[in-house]
Amino acid sequence: METTLTVPRAFASLDPSSGVLLVGIPKGVVLSDGRDVGGWSLAKPADARERADWMESGDVRVTLGVGDVRLEKGSGDDVETVAVAAGELVDAVAARFADVRRPVVDTRWTPDFGFDVGDSIRLDRCPECFDPDRVDRGSGRRAYYATPDGGSLRLTERFWFDPNLGDFQEACADYVSAAGMRAEARDTSCVGMGEPPARLDMGVADLAVAASGTACGGLDPTDLADPSNIAGTTADGGFTL
């Protein structure tokens, strides 16, 4: 039976040219025999689900298969390797994240990270155009809206603790038009390193414009390599279209 290792996107890297997924093991991951494998990494060809998870910027579900997994540490001629049972690695990583993850909080929260919902109407449940199973895999709080143009809006604020860097905050806005066109914007802040809180100084009208004419209008203002990044930085560290 295949085993699945789930890690935040910050611990995974996908090389689009080779299709190789590199996964870093968080610091503090200790196996049952006492071996500390924090800081080691594993590499594998990315499958379709891993690619999809990577593109959506949430948790990445890594398929490990059965048997042992090869972990590596070092570079060049100075590379160490170790074989670890896949199931044991999954359990050890899950236990480590269980110690540091922030709990899911009340979804009736009102977003306060600068996003203007305009005349959108607050909804009591997740619209069908969003996949609640994907949304609920990570910790955070969410608000759903019906937009004046017949579309749907989801605002999400997530918090997590990175064993290496400290506390993180992420503000996300996801929009789906009545025609099924999508656009998103997000800002991630490493508050544990003194960065200003995450902000999205824009509105639902901006995402509606970004979604028009494209079936995948993703906007990631934190990704400077993204050619679709047309966001600007505000004085307080937030982002605006």
N, C-alpha and C positions, 0 to 999 in steps of 0.2 A: 504494500500500500504506500502511495506517495505521501510525503510529509511536506508541510507548508510552513515556511519561516516568514513571519510578518514583521516588517520593519518600517519606520517612518522613511519618507523619501530622502531625508537628509543623510541616511546611512546607505543609500544606493546610488550608483552611477551607471548610466547606460551609454555605451559608445555606439552612436548611430551608424558608423561606417562598418564596424565589425559585428555589431549586434551582441556584444558581450556585456553582460550585467555584472558589475562589481559591487559586492555587498560588504560593508564594514561591520565587524562585530563590536558592539558598544563596550566601553570600558566597564569593568565590574562583572562581566559574565564569567562565572566559575562553574565548571562541570562537576558532576557528582564525585569524581575521583580527586577533586581539588585543583585541577589544572585551570589556570586563568587564561582564557582565550580572548580577552578584551584587547582590541587593537589589531587582531588578526583579520583576514579578509578571505572571501571566497569569490571565485569567478566562474561564470557559466554562460552558455548561449541563452539569450532571453527568449522565452516563449511568448505567445500572443497575449496571454493574460498579464504577464509581467510588463510587457510593452504598454498595454492599456493602462495599467496602474501607474506606471511612470508618467505617462502623458497627462493623467488626471491630477498629479501632484499630491495625492494622498498617501496612505500606507501602500507599500509594495509587497505583494504576496509572492514569495519566492518558492518555487517548486524544487524540492531537494531530492525527490525520488526515494529509493530505499538504500539501505546499506550505509557505508561511510561517506562523509563529505571531506574533501581536502581543503584545509585552510592554509594560507600562506602569510608570511611576515618577512619584511625586508624588501630589497630591490637589487637588481643586477645579479652579480655573482654571489651575493650574500643573502640568499633567500632560504628561510626555514619553512618546512612543511610539517603538517600534523594531520592525522586522520581522526575524525570525530564521528561518532554515530549520529546520523541525521536527526533521529528522534530526540536524542539527548541534547543536541544543540538547540533544537526548537524549544524544548522545555526550559533550558537555561536562559535563553534570550527572553522568552515570555515572562519568566520569573523576574528578570532584571527590570523589564519595562513595567511590570505590575507594581514594582516598588516606587516608580517615579512618575507614572502617568497621572495626569489630572483627571478627576472624575467628570462625567457628563453632568451638566447643570440644567436648570429649568429652561425649557424651550420658550417660555413666555417672556424671556428677556427682551429688552428693547435695545437694538444696536446703537452704539454711541461712538463709532469709529469714523464718523464724518460722511458716510454715504447718505445721499438724499434720495429717499424713496418716492418723493413727489406725492402724487395723488393715489398711489398704490394702496390697496386694501389688504390689511393683515388677515391671513388665513389661519385656521386652527390645526391644519394637518399638511403634510407634504403633498404637493401636487403630483399627479401621475407622471409628469415629464421628468421628474427627478427620481433617481433610484434610492429609496430609503435605506436599502441594505448597505450601499456604498457610503452614504452619509454617516450612518450610525457606527461604522467600523472604527472611527477615530473619536477621541474625546473632544468636546466642544459644545457650543450652544448655537441654536439656529432659529431663524425667523423666516417665514414664508409669506409671500405677497402675490396678489393678482394685480398686474399692472394695467394702467388705463388703456393701453393698446391691445389688450387681450392676451398678453404674455404672462409669464410667471417669473418670480424673482426669489432667490434664496440668499440670505445673508448668514454668514457663519463666522464665528470667532472661536479659535482654537488656542489652547494653551498646552504646552508640554515641557518636560524637563529633559534636556540633553545631558547625559552624564559627563560629556566633555566640555560643553560650553555654558550650561546653565539653563535658565528659563527662556522659553520662546513664546511669542504671541503671533498669531496669523489672522488677518482679516480678509475675508473672501466675499465676493459678490458674483453670483451665477445667474444668468438671465437666459430664458428661452422664449422666443417670440411665438406668436400664434401660429406662424408657419413652420415652427420647429427649428429655426435658426438659433444658434447658441453664441454667447459671448461671456467672458469671465474676466475678473480683475482680482488681484490679490496683493497684499503687502505683508511681508514677514519681518518681524523684529526680534533680534536677540537681546531681550531686555536684561538678561543676565550679564551682558557685556556692556551695558549702559546705553544701548541704542534707544531712540525715542519710540513710544508706542506705535503699533501698526495703525495706519490710517488710509482710508480711501476717499479722498476729497473729490468726489465725482457724484453722478446721479444715475438713475435708471435710464434717463434719456440718452446718456453717453453710451451705455451698453446696447441700447436699442439701435443706435446708429452703427456701432461696431458690428452688430450681428447681421445687419442688412446686407444681402448679397453674398453671404458666406455661410456654409453649414458648420464651420468650426472657427469661430471668431475669438479665440483665446487671447487674452491680454495679461501678460505676467510682468508687472512693472519691476519685479525684482530680478528678472532675467535679462541682462544686458546683451546677451547673445541672440535673443529672440528678435527676428526681423519685424515681428508684428508689434514690438514694444514701442508705443507712441506716447508713453506717459512722461510727465514731467515731475520733478521733485519740488515739494513745497518747503517753506522755511522750517516747518516743524518736523520734517522728515517723512511726511505722508506723500501720497502720490495723487496726481490728477491728470485726467485726459486733456 
